[in-house]
């Protein structure tokens, strides 16, 4: 049982097939939307980090962090679907990988409203990128539902990793090491 969180982390990382999830590939329907967050390190690592950081913050933040991300992801998706974008979107997403990694690495615990605001801002960027890729027809709604559900599962994986690390008594060291690795990956994404 103690190896399960590590196994889950490795399995999720192996599912990632591209450094960026936004090169403009074909997207349609629930299945494509569900698979999309697993197709790039930027989304995968940010969502795992949000789950892990939410675990570190404890209390209601353990469910509020992931829920905030999923709700604001949907808002960002709707904005992107309607054609709204921001300059430097990909850089902003890569910066969110760095930021969430650092938040985990340093186990920062700002006021919950600040933490949820950060999580929401990161989610809007990720959602906007997803939304820009959604098909314009009704399958776009299914695509959006798929990426929100997959995001929730990735947050859940981050929460499970946090819980598993706490159980083995190494949660501080392992979480911080994971945060450093996520932040360094984000630096690589920014540089690339």
Buried (B, 14 or more C-beta within 10 A) or exposed (E): EEEEBBEBBEEBBEEBEEBBBBEEEEBBBBEBBBBBBBBBBBBBBBBBBBBBBBBBBEEEBBEBBBBBBBBBBBBBBBBBBEEEEEEEBBEBBBBBBBBBBBBBBEBBBEEBEEBBBBBBBBBBBBBBBBBBBBBEEEBBBBBBBBBBBBBBBBBBBBBBBBBBBBEEEEBEEBBBBBBBBBBBBBBBBBEE
